[in-house]
Amino acid sequence: MVVWLDSNFHQDQYSSFEACLAVGESQKFETINALHDYLENEKDWLFGYFSYDVKNELEDLASNNFDGLEFPAVQFFQPVKVIRIKDDELHFSYLNEVAQEIEEDYTEIRDHVSLQLKSEPRDSVKIKMRIHKDAYVEKAHHFLEHIHRGDIYEANFCQEFYAEDATIDPWETYQKLNGISEPPFATFARFNDNYLICASPERYLKKKAQKVISQPIKGTARRGVDEREDEKIKKDLAQDSKERSENIMITDLVRNDLSKSAIKGSVDVTEICKPHTFKQVHQLISTIVSKVSKDKHPLELIKETFPMGSMTGAPKISAMKIIEDLEESKRGLYSGAVGYFFPNGDFDFNVVIRSILYNASKKYVSFSVGSAITAKSNPEREYEECLLKAKAMRTVLETD
């Protein structure tokens, strides 16, 4: 088991470290109940993920669409070694039985011996689309029918791109994808033969003492060819009524999710529809914070807010039911969350987007992208937004 988390030098008031590496497996957990019991009784690091389909355990929902990856719904492990980079210092947290290896590991790091993972031979990867344009447009119109009927206000409609009988080098692929995007929540994770190669810009949920923070992203625009065009595109995005409505609806949904356990009057929107610039796109981000009681179980916060509203729609349960009917693939880890629990019960999780998923045993590679369908959506434009979001993953996989 390996998890590497990299902020790519993005810093904000909620940052915990610049980067973190967790390796080795002392214990592992593949159910919500086992994870709950561990967090209740033990105080140590945990790294792992919740797939989107954990929703089926939290609500009366199901996921019966095609699943080419077959990742477990939940996967966490207690690492043997944790190394953090914080304020240009290395912090080592090792289990007692390997504590004597800290000095040796520090010497290797100091001498610039990079992390070496087994290199895999690479085939030519030919990407296929699970939903082609005409089918996408037709399905988008079905979402609009649900909106006009009042079943939902917004839904995140996702489509899968995939390759069969494909062999990739996961670490090399991660380095290329991360180099293109340099996002604040980049992740490389290996769980046996299952790999997550993640260039996510979005935080799902963070707990720090009694404070809870969520930062949904809704609203996307391309980068300009020069600084002048870039600033115009960014300004237009911030003023775009359709993009702002997407964000505001999800911000309201997140406010409602956080209010389930918040101390009365503590839910606050500290940032609304603020444009943020990344290497490939501009995005609108809102920040919602709340305060919870000291005895609030950390896993309960996740159960009350999962999955992230930006990946579902509003109302959340109705949107998830319609999504299941109209999408062609089981989302699995895509639009789930990956991250960690601190020994004190604090945590930080991203939203698994802009990510490549790889089952090495099945030689199956997959990435999915989505866009928000609202009453003002133009299906052709939503399709183009999906292609824009897919560009980095497709470029990495199809370019030798």
VEXPA-264079 format. One record per residue: residue in three letters; y negated, z negated, x of N, C-alpha, C in turn. Coordinates in steps of 0.1 Angstrom, whole numbers, plus 5000, padded with zeros to 4 digits. Layout:
! residues N
ALAYZXYZXYZX ...
! end
This chain:
! residues 400
MET501250005008500050005000498850005009 VAL497850095006496650105013495450125003 VAL494350055004493150084997491950085006 TRP491250185007489950195015488850225005 LEU487850135006486650144997485450165006 ASP484650265003483550305012482250335003 SER481150255007479950274999479050385005 ASN479550445016478750555022477250515024 PHE477050395028475750335031474750335019 HIS475350345007474450324995474350174994 GLN473150124993472849984992472049954979 ASP472449854971471649804960471749654959 GLN471149594950471149444949472549394945 TYR473449484941474749434937475849474947 SER475449524959476449564969477149434975 SER478449444978479149334984479449354999 PHE479649485002479949525016479749665018 GLU479749715031479549855033480949935031 ALA482049865035483349925034484349815035 CYS485549845030486649745030487949815030 LEU488949765038490249815040491249705036 ALA492149735027493249645023494549715026 VAL495449645034496749705038497849605036 GLY499049655035500249575033500349515019 GLU501549475016501849435002502649305003 SER501949194999502649064998503349044985 GLN502549074974503049084961502449194953 LYS503149254943502549354935502749324920 PHE501849384912501849354898501649484890 GLU502449514880502349634873502249614858 THR501849484854501649464840500349374839 ILE499649384828498449304825498849154825 ASN499949124819500348984818500648924832 ALA501348994840501648944854500348924862 LEU499349014860498049014867497348894861 HIS497348864848496648754842497148624848 ASP498448604849499048484854498648464868 TYR498748564876498348554890496948504892 LEU496048564885494548534885494348394880 GLU495148344871495048214865495448104875 ASN496448134884497148034892496848044907 GLU496448164912496348184926494948224929 LYS494548204942493248244947493348324959 ASP493448454957493548544969493048684964 TRP492948774974492448914971493548984963 LEU493049074954493949174948493149304947 PHE493949414950493349544950494249634941 GLY493649724934494449814926493649884915 TYR494349924904493750004894494249974880 PHE493450004870493750014856493650154852 SER494750214847494650354842493950354829 TYR493450474825492850484812493750444801 ASP495050464802496050434792496350284790 VAL495650194797495750054794495150034781 LYS494250124776493750104763494750094752 ASN495950144754497050144744497549994743 GLU497449914753497849774753496749684747 LEU495449734747494349664742494049694727 GLU494349814723494049854709495249924703 ASP495249954690496350024684496150174686 LEU496450214699496250354703497550394710 ALA497650524713498750584720498350704729 SER499150734739498850854747500150934748 ASN500251044741501451114741501351264747 ASN500151294753499951424758500751434771 PHE500751564777501451594789500951514800 ASP501951454808501651374820502351434832 GLY501651504841502251564852502351474864 LEU501551364864501451274875502451154874 GLU502551094862503450974860503150854869 PHE501850824870501450704877501750584868 PRO502050464873502150344865500750314858 ALA500750254847499550224839498650124847 VAL499350024853498649924861499349914875 GLN498549894885499049884898498149794907 PHE498549674910497749584919498649524929 PHE498049494941498849424951497949314958 GLN498649214962498049114971498249164985 PRO497149204992497249265006497649155016 VAL498249205027498549125039497249105047 LYS496549215048495349215056494149275048 VAL492949215049491749265044490649265055 ILE490049385057489049395067487749445060 ARG486649375061485449415055484349445065 ILE483549545063482349575071481149525062 LYS480449425067479349375059478149345069 ASP477049395067475849375076476249405091 ASP476949515093477449555106478349455113 GLU478949375106479949285111481349305105 LEU482349275112483749285107484149145102 HIS484749135090485249015085486749035082 PHE487548945088488948955087489548845077 SER490348885067490948795058492448825058 TYR493248755066494648785068495548665062 LEU496748705057497648605053498048525066 ASN498448395064498748305075499748365084 GLU500748435079501848475087501448595097 VAL500348655095499848765104498548725110 ALA498048605108496748575113496648595128 GLN497748585135497748595150497448745154 GLU497448835144497248975147495749015146 ILE494848925142493448955140492848995154 GLU493048925164492448955177492949095182 GLU494149125181494649255185494049365176 ASP493949345163493349445154491949465157 TYR491249355160489849365164489649445176 THR490449425186490349505199490549655196 GLU491549685188491749825185490549885178 ILE489949815168488749865161487549875171 ARG487449775179486349775189486449895198 ASP487649935202487850045211487950175204 HIS487550175191487350295183488650375181 VAL489750295179490950365175490950375160 SER490750495155490650525141491950505133 LEU491750475120492950465112493750595112 GLN495050575116495950695117496950685106 LEU496950785097497950795087498750925090 LYS499950915085500851025088500251155082 SER500151265090499651385086500751465079 GLU500451525068501351605060501051755061 PRO502151835062501851975062501252025049 ARG500352125050499652165039499952315035 ASP500252325022500452465016499152515010 SER499152635007497952694999498052634985 VAL496952584981496952514967496252614958 LYS496952654947496352734937496152654924 ILE494852644921494452554910494552634897 LYS495152564887495252624873494452534864 MET494052594852493352524842494252494830 ARG494252364826495052324815494452384802 ILE493152394801492452444789491552554794 HIS491652674789490852784793489552794784 LYS488652874788487252864782487252874767 ASP487952974762487952994747488552874740 ALA489652814745490152694739489252584740 TYR488552564752487552464754486452464743 VAL485952584742484852604732485352574718 GLU486452614714487052584701487152434699 LYS487752364709487952224708486552154708 ALA485652194715484252134715483652144701 HIS483952254694483452274680484152174671 HIS485452144674486152044666485451904668 PHE485151874680484351744683483051744675 LEU482351854675481151864667481351844652 GLU482451894647482751874633482951724630 HIS483651654639483751504637482451434638 ILE481551484646480151424647479351444635 HIS479451574630478651604618479251534605 ARG480451504606481151424595480751274595 GLY480351234607480051094609481151014615 ASP482251074619483351004625482950934638 ILE482151004646481750954659480251004661 TYR479650944671478250994675478351074688 GLU479351044696479551104709480951094714 ALA481451184721482751174727482751244741 ASN483551184750483651244763484951334763 PHE484751464764485851564763486251604777 CYS487451584781487951604795488951714795 GLN489051784806490051884808490651874822 GLU491951914823492651894836492752024844 PHE492552024857492852124866494052074874 TYR494952164877496252114884496852214893 ALA497752174901498552264909499952204910 GLU500952284908502352244909502952294922 ASP504052224926504752254939503752264950 ALA502852164951501752164961501952054971 THR501652074983501651974993500351965000 ILE499751845000498451835006498451715016 ASP497551705025497351595034496351505027 PRO496751395021495851305013494651255021 TRP494851205033493751145040492751255045 GLU493251375049492351485053491551525040 THR492251535029491651575016490551475012 TYR490851345014489751245011488551265020 GLN488851285033487651295042486751415038 LYS487451525034486651645030485851615018 LEU486551555008485851534995484751434997 ASN484951325004483951225006482751285014 GLY483051375023481951435031481051525022 ILE481651585012480851675003479951584995 SER480451474990479651394980479051274985 GLU479651204994479151075000478650974988 PRO479550944979479150864968479250714971 PRO478650624962478750484965480050414962 PHE480950484955482250414952483350504956 ALA483350554968484450634973485650544976 THR486850604973488150524974489250624979 PHE489950574989491250634992492350524990 ALA493350554982494350464978495750524979 ARG496650454985498050494984498950384978 PHE499650424967500550334961501950404961 ASN502650364972503950434974503650584976 ASP504150674967503950814969502850864960 ASN502050774954500950814945499650794952 TYR498750894952497550884960496350904950 LEU495350824953494050844947492950884957 ILE492350994955491351054964490051054956 CYS489150964958488150934948486750944954 ALA485851024948484451024952483550994940 SER483750874935483050834923481650774926 PRO480650814918479350764919479050644909 GLU480050604901479850524890480550384890 ARG479750284888480350144887480650124872 TYR481950074870482350034857481949894854 LEU482349794862482049654859482149574872 LYS481149484873481149394885480849254879 LYS481649154884481349014881480948944894 LYS479848874894479348794905478948654900 ALA479748554903479548424897479548444881 GLN478448404875478348414860477748544856 LYS477248624865476648754861477548864861 VAL477448954850478249064848477349194848 ILE477749294855476949414856477749544853 SER477149624845477849754842476749864844 GLN477149984849476150084852476650224848 PRO476650254835477150374830476350494835 ILE476950604837476350734840476550834829 LYS475450884824475550994814474251074816 GLY474451204818473351304821473451354835 THR473751484836473951544849473151674850 ALA472651704862471951824865472251864879 ARG472251994882472552044895471452014905 ARG471652014918470652004928469952134930 GLY468652124934467852244936468052304950 VAL467552424952467652494965466752444975 ASP465652384971464652324980464052194973 GLU463252124981462751994976461852014963 ARG461152124962460252144950461152164938 GLU462052254939462952274927463752154924 ASP464152084934464951954932464151854924 GLU462951834927462051744920461851784905 LYS461751914903461551964890462751944881 ILE463951974887465251954880465451804877 LYS465051724886465251574884464251524873 LYS463051574873462151544862462551594849 ASP463051714848463451774836464651694830 LEU465551654839466751574835466251444828 ALA465351374835464851244830464251254816 GLN463651384813462951404800463851474790 ASP465051514794465851594785466351514773 SER466051544761466351464750467851454747 LYS468551554750470051554748470651464758 GLU470251484771470851404781470551254780 ARG469251224776468851084774469651024762 SER469851104751470551054740471951014743 GLU472651094752473951064757473950924763 ASN473050914772472950784780472650664771 ILE471650684762471250564754472350524745 MET473150614739474250584730475350504738 ILE475650544750476650474758476050334763 THR474750334766474150204770474250104759 ASP474050154747474150064735475650014733 LEU476550104736477950074735478349964745 VAL477849984757478149884768477449744765 ARG476249754759475649624755476549554745 ASN477049624736477949564726479249514732 ASP479849584742481049534749480749404756 LEU479649404763479249284771478949164762 SER478449194750478049084741479249004736 LYS480449064737481648994732481848864739 SER481448854751481648724759480448664765 ALA479348734763478048694769477548564763 ILE476848484771476148374766474948424757 LYS474748364746473848424736472448454742 GLY471948574740470648614745470648654759 SER471748664766471748704780471948854783 VAL472348934773472549074776471149144777 ASP471049214788469749274791469949414798 VAL469149514793469149644799468049644810 THR468449634822467449624833466949764838 GLU467749864835467350004839467950104829 ILE467050194824467550284813467250424818 CYS468250514818468150654820467350684833 LYS467650614844466950634856467650744864 PRO466950844869467550954877467950904891 HIS469150934894469650904908470151034914 THR469851054927470151174933471351154943 PHE472351244941473551244950473551384957 LYS474451404967474451524975474651644966 GLN475351634955475651754947474951764934 VAL474551654928474051644915472951534913 HIS472151544903471251434898471951374886 GLN471851244884472551184873471651074867 LEU471751054854470950944848471850814847 ILE471350704852472150584853471350474846 SER472050394838471450274832472250154837 THR471550034837472149914842472049804831 ILE473149754827473249644817473849524824 VAL473149404822473649284828473849174817 SER474649084819474848964810475248844818 LYS475348734812475748604818476948554810 VAL477948504816479148454810479348304814 SER480148234807480448094810481248084823 LYS481147974829481847954842483347964841 ASP483847934829485347924828485848054822 LYS485048164821485548284816486548354825 HIS487748384820488748444828488348594831 PRO488448624844487948764848488648874841 LEU489948864839490648974833490248994818 GLU489848884811489348894798488048984797 LEU487248974807486049054807486449204808 ILE487449234815487849374816488549424803 LYS489349334797489949364785488949394773 GLU487849324774486849334763485949454765 THR485949524777485049634779485749764783 PHE487049754785487849874790488249964779 PRO488250094781487750164793486250184792 MET485650234803484150244803483750334792 GLY482650294785482150374774481750514778 SER481250534790480850664794481950764794 MET483250714794484450804794485050814781 THR484550744771485150754758484150814748 GLY483150734744482250784734481950664724 ALA481250694713480950594704481050644690 PRO481550554680482250424683483450454692 LYS483750354700484750374711486150404706 ILE486650324696488050344692488150474685 SER487250504676487350634669487250754679 ALA486450744689486350844699487650864707 MET488250754710489550764718490650824710 LYS490650804697491650864688491451014687 ILE490251054686489951204685490151264699 ILE489751204709490051254723491551274725 GLU492351184720493851204722494351324714 ASP493751344702494151464694493751594700 LEU492551604707492051734711492251764726 GLU492451664734492751694748494151734750 GLU494451804761495851854763496651774773 SER495951684781496651614792496451464790 LYS497451384793497251234794496351204806 ARG495351124804494351104814494951024826 GLY495850924823496350844834495250764841 LEU495350774854494350704862492950764861 TYR492850894858491450954856490750884845 SER489550844847488650764838489150624836 GLY490050584844490350434845489450374855 ALA489950274862489050204872489850154884 VAL489250164896489950114908488950014915 GLY489549914921488649814927489449694932 TYR488749574931489349454937488849324930 PHE489649224931489349084927489149004940 PHE488048934941487848834952488748714949 PRO488948634959489748514957489148414947 ASN487848424945487148324936487148384922 GLY487748504919487748554906486648664903 ASP485648674912484748784911485448914913 PHE484849024908485449154910484449264910 ASP484849384914484049504913484949624911 PHE484649704901485549824898484649944895 ASN485050054900484350184897484950254885 VAL484450364882485050454872485750574879 VAL486950594877487750694884487350834879 ILE486250894885485851034882485651104895 ARG485451234895485251314907486451284917 SER487651284912488751234919489951334919 ILE490751334929491951414930493151314930 LEU494051334922495251254921496451334925 TYR497351274933498451344939499751264939 ASN500751314933502051254933502851334943 ALA503051274955503751344966505151374963 SER505851294956507251314953507451434944 LYS506551444934506651554924505851684929 LYS505151664940504251774945503351824935 TYR502751734928501851764917500451714920 VAL499451804920498051764923497251784910 SER496351694907495551704895494151644897 PHE493151714890491851654889491351694875 SER490551604869490051624856488551604856 VAL487851674847486451664846486051654831 GLY484951604828484551594813483051604812 SER482651614799481251614796481151544782 ALA479951494779479751434766479351534755 ILE480051524744479751604733478951524723 THR477751564720476851504710476451614700 ALA475651564690475251664679474451774685 LYS473751754696472951864702473651944712 SER474951924714475751994724475852144721 ASN475752214732476152354732477452374739 PRO478552414733479852414740479852494752 GLU479152604753479052694765478452614776 ARG477352544773476652464784477552344788 GLU478252284779479152174783480252224792 TYR480752344789481852404798481252424812 GLU480052474813479452504826479252374833 GLU478952264826478752134833480152084838 CYS481152114831482552074836482852154849 LEU482452284849482752364862481952314873 LEU480652264871479852204881480452084887 LYS480951994878481651874883482951904890 ALA483652014886484852044893484752104906 LYS483552154909483352244921483852174934 ALA483452044936483751984949485251964950 MET486051924940487451904941488152034943 ARG487652134936488352274937488152324951 THR486852314956486552364970487452294980 VAL487652164979488452094989489852134989 LEU490352154977491852194976492152334979 GLU491252424976491552564977491052624991 THR490252544998489852595011490652535022 ASP491252625030492052585041491252525053 
! end
